[in-house]
């Protein structure tokens, strides 16, 4: 496995971890005293997940454009 595969796996794990973190904050026991902090932490985790997803998408497009990765799908036959 090359470095690109490890980077992709790390990005995907980080995205899933952010999603899990947001889920944790969402499912915590309601507490009126800390509700604003909980909502802020959940929103921050979801925003970071979106940022990671966009960065991953841009990096994949850039790697494809520079020739580091090649599409390997089946050819379209008409």
mmCIF file of the C-alpha atoms, coordinates in Angstrom:
data_MODEL
# 
_entry.id   MODEL 
# 
loop_
_atom_site.group_PDB 
_atom_site.id 
_atom_site.type_symbol 
_atom_site.label_atom_id 
_atom_site.label_alt_id 
_atom_site.label_comp_id 
_atom_site.label_asym_id 
_atom_site.label_entity_id 
_atom_site.label_seq_id 
_atom_site.pdbx_PDB_ins_code 
_atom_site.Cartn_x 
_atom_site.Cartn_y 
_atom_site.Cartn_z 
_atom_site.occupancy 
_atom_site.B_iso_or_equiv 
_atom_site.pdbx_formal_charge 
_atom_site.auth_seq_id 
_atom_site.auth_comp_id 
_atom_site.auth_asym_id 
_atom_site.auth_atom_id 
_atom_site.pdbx_PDB_model_num 
ATOM 1  C CA . UNK A 1 1  ? 0.000   0.000  0.000   1.00 0.00 ? 1  UNK A CA 1 
ATOM 2  C CA . UNK A 1 2  ? 1.270   3.415  -0.865  1.00 0.00 ? 2  UNK A CA 1 
ATOM 3  C CA . UNK A 1 3  ? 1.056   6.719  0.976   1.00 0.00 ? 3  UNK A CA 1 
ATOM 4  C CA . UNK A 1 4  ? -2.046  7.830  -0.915  1.00 0.00 ? 4  UNK A CA 1 
ATOM 5  C CA . UNK A 1 5  ? -3.999  4.859  0.436   1.00 0.00 ? 5  UNK A CA 1 
ATOM 6  C CA . UNK A 1 6  ? -2.923  5.597  4.005   1.00 0.00 ? 6  UNK A CA 1 
ATOM 7  C CA . UNK A 1 7  ? -3.841  9.276  3.637   1.00 0.00 ? 7  UNK A CA 1 
ATOM 8  C CA . UNK A 1 8  ? -7.264  8.351  2.273   1.00 0.00 ? 8  UNK A CA 1 
ATOM 9  C CA . UNK A 1 9  ? -7.848  5.902  5.126   1.00 0.00 ? 9  UNK A CA 1 
ATOM 10 C CA . UNK A 1 10 ? -6.813  8.514  7.716   1.00 0.00 ? 10 UNK A CA 1 
ATOM 11 C CA . UNK A 1 11 ? -9.122  11.118 6.204   1.00 0.00 ? 11 UNK A CA 1 
ATOM 12 C CA . UNK A 1 12 ? -12.049 8.694  6.212   1.00 0.00 ? 12 UNK A CA 1 
ATOM 13 C CA . UNK A 1 13 ? -11.354 7.689  9.821   1.00 0.00 ? 13 UNK A CA 1 
ATOM 14 C CA . UNK A 1 14 ? -11.194 11.344 10.857  1.00 0.00 ? 14 UNK A CA 1 
ATOM 15 C CA . UNK A 1 15 ? -14.509 12.044 9.103   1.00 0.00 ? 15 UNK A CA 1 
ATOM 16 C CA . UNK A 1 16 ? -16.171 9.103  10.861  1.00 0.00 ? 16 UNK A CA 1 
ATOM 17 C CA . UNK A 1 17 ? -14.638 10.188 14.195  1.00 0.00 ? 17 UNK A CA 1 
ATOM 18 C CA . UNK A 1 18 ? -16.067 13.703 13.797  1.00 0.00 ? 18 UNK A CA 1 
ATOM 19 C CA . UNK A 1 19 ? -19.452 12.243 12.957  1.00 0.00 ? 19 UNK A CA 1 
ATOM 20 C CA . UNK A 1 20 ? -19.270 9.996  16.026  1.00 0.00 ? 20 UNK A CA 1 
ATOM 21 C CA . UNK A 1 21 ? -18.256 12.937 18.191  1.00 0.00 ? 21 UNK A CA 1 
ATOM 22 C CA . UNK A 1 22 ? -21.231 14.969 16.985  1.00 0.00 ? 22 UNK A CA 1 
ATOM 23 C CA . UNK A 1 23 ? -23.503 12.000 17.661  1.00 0.00 ? 23 UNK A CA 1 
ATOM 24 C CA . UNK A 1 24 ? -22.092 11.698 21.170  1.00 0.00 ? 24 UNK A CA 1 
ATOM 25 C CA . UNK A 1 25 ? -22.807 15.363 21.905  1.00 0.00 ? 25 UNK A CA 1 
ATOM 26 C CA . UNK A 1 26 ? -26.286 15.033 20.429  1.00 0.00 ? 26 UNK A CA 1 
ATOM 27 C CA . UNK A 1 27 ? -27.198 11.957 22.486  1.00 0.00 ? 27 UNK A CA 1 
ATOM 28 C CA . UNK A 1 28 ? -25.838 13.151 25.823  1.00 0.00 ? 28 UNK A CA 1 
ATOM 29 C CA . UNK A 1 29 ? -28.321 13.549 28.629  1.00 0.00 ? 29 UNK A CA 1 
ATOM 30 C CA . UNK A 1 30 ? -30.073 16.936 28.339  1.00 0.00 ? 30 UNK A CA 1 
ATOM 31 C CA . UNK A 1 31 ? -28.806 19.467 30.822  1.00 0.00 ? 31 UNK A CA 1 
ATOM 32 C CA . UNK A 1 32 ? -30.240 22.982 30.700  1.00 0.00 ? 32 UNK A CA 1 
ATOM 33 C CA . UNK A 1 33 ? -27.106 24.439 32.260  1.00 0.00 ? 33 UNK A CA 1 
ATOM 34 C CA . UNK A 1 34 ? -24.744 23.069 29.577  1.00 0.00 ? 34 UNK A CA 1 
ATOM 35 C CA . UNK A 1 35 ? -27.127 22.920 26.603  1.00 0.00 ? 35 UNK A CA 1 
ATOM 36 C CA . UNK A 1 36 ? -25.483 25.815 24.745  1.00 0.00 ? 36 UNK A CA 1 
ATOM 37 C CA . UNK A 1 37 ? -22.023 24.291 25.137  1.00 0.00 ? 37 UNK A CA 1 
ATOM 38 C CA . UNK A 1 38 ? -23.292 20.916 23.952  1.00 0.00 ? 38 UNK A CA 1 
ATOM 39 C CA . UNK A 1 39 ? -24.908 22.445 20.858  1.00 0.00 ? 39 UNK A CA 1 
ATOM 40 C CA . UNK A 1 40 ? -21.767 24.443 20.113  1.00 0.00 ? 40 UNK A CA 1 
ATOM 41 C CA . UNK A 1 41 ? -19.558 21.352 20.399  1.00 0.00 ? 41 UNK A CA 1 
ATOM 42 C CA . UNK A 1 42 ? -21.876 19.340 18.147  1.00 0.00 ? 42 UNK A CA 1 
ATOM 43 C CA . UNK A 1 43 ? -21.971 22.106 15.533  1.00 0.00 ? 43 UNK A CA 1 
ATOM 44 C CA . UNK A 1 44 ? -18.174 22.409 15.655  1.00 0.00 ? 44 UNK A CA 1 
ATOM 45 C CA . UNK A 1 45 ? -17.739 18.664 15.132  1.00 0.00 ? 45 UNK A CA 1 
ATOM 46 C CA . UNK A 1 46 ? -20.147 18.652 12.180  1.00 0.00 ? 46 UNK A CA 1 
ATOM 47 C CA . UNK A 1 47 ? -18.498 21.723 10.638  1.00 0.00 ? 47 UNK A CA 1 
ATOM 48 C CA . UNK A 1 48 ? -15.085 20.076 10.959  1.00 0.00 ? 48 UNK A CA 1 
ATOM 49 C CA . UNK A 1 49 ? -16.477 16.929 9.301   1.00 0.00 ? 49 UNK A CA 1 
ATOM 50 C CA . UNK A 1 50 ? -17.725 18.989 6.365   1.00 0.00 ? 50 UNK A CA 1 
ATOM 51 C CA . UNK A 1 51 ? -14.352 20.727 6.119   1.00 0.00 ? 51 UNK A CA 1 
ATOM 52 C CA . UNK A 1 52 ? -12.529 17.387 6.099   1.00 0.00 ? 52 UNK A CA 1 
ATOM 53 C CA . UNK A 1 53 ? -14.881 16.043 3.424   1.00 0.00 ? 53 UNK A CA 1 
ATOM 54 C CA . UNK A 1 54 ? -14.318 19.057 1.177   1.00 0.00 ? 54 UNK A CA 1 
ATOM 55 C CA . UNK A 1 55 ? -10.540 18.895 1.654   1.00 0.00 ? 55 UNK A CA 1 
ATOM 56 C CA . UNK A 1 56 ? -10.566 15.169 0.852   1.00 0.00 ? 56 UNK A CA 1 
ATOM 57 C CA . UNK A 1 57 ? -12.624 15.756 -2.297  1.00 0.00 ? 57 UNK A CA 1 
ATOM 58 C CA . UNK A 1 58 ? -10.313 18.552 -3.490  1.00 0.00 ? 58 UNK A CA 1 
ATOM 59 C CA . UNK A 1 59 ? -7.226  16.433 -2.753  1.00 0.00 ? 59 UNK A CA 1 
ATOM 60 C CA . UNK A 1 60 ? -8.657  13.503 -4.731  1.00 0.00 ? 60 UNK A CA 1 
ATOM 61 C CA . UNK A 1 61 ? -9.454  15.762 -7.676  1.00 0.00 ? 61 UNK A CA 1 
ATOM 62 C CA . UNK A 1 62 ? -5.985  17.278 -7.533  1.00 0.00 ? 62 UNK A CA 1 
ATOM 63 C CA . UNK A 1 63 ? -4.316  13.853 -7.311  1.00 0.00 ? 63 UNK A CA 1 
ATOM 64 C CA . UNK A 1 64 ? -6.339  12.680 -10.323 1.00 0.00 ? 64 UNK A CA 1 
ATOM 65 C CA . UNK A 1 65 ? -5.462  15.828 -12.295 1.00 0.00 ? 65 UNK A CA 1 
ATOM 66 C CA . UNK A 1 66 ? -1.745  15.464 -11.489 1.00 0.00 ? 66 UNK A CA 1 
ATOM 67 C CA . UNK A 1 67 ? -1.782  11.778 -12.431 1.00 0.00 ? 67 UNK A CA 1 
ATOM 68 C CA . UNK A 1 68 ? -1.139  10.284 -8.997  1.00 0.00 ? 68 UNK A CA 1 
ATOM 69 C CA . UNK A 1 69 ? -4.329  8.233  -9.195  1.00 0.00 ? 69 UNK A CA 1 
ATOM 70 C CA . UNK A 1 70 ? -6.177  6.793  -12.181 1.00 0.00 ? 70 UNK A CA 1 
ATOM 71 C CA . UNK A 1 71 ? -9.823  5.809  -12.492 1.00 0.00 ? 71 UNK A CA 1 
ATOM 72 C CA . UNK A 1 72 ? -10.239 2.045  -12.745 1.00 0.00 ? 72 UNK A CA 1 
ATOM 73 C CA . UNK A 1 73 ? -13.950 1.726  -13.461 1.00 0.00 ? 73 UNK A CA 1 
ATOM 74 C CA . UNK A 1 74 ? -15.428 -0.415 -16.191 1.00 0.00 ? 74 UNK A CA 1 
ATOM 75 C CA . UNK A 1 75 ? -15.563 1.211  -19.636 1.00 0.00 ? 75 UNK A CA 1 
ATOM 76 C CA . UNK A 1 76 ? -18.977 2.302  -20.894 1.00 0.00 ? 76 UNK A CA 1 
ATOM 77 C CA . UNK A 1 77 ? -20.145 0.261  -23.863 1.00 0.00 ? 77 UNK A CA 1 
ATOM 78 C CA . UNK A 1 78 ? -22.926 1.599  -26.028 1.00 0.00 ? 78 UNK A CA 1 
# 
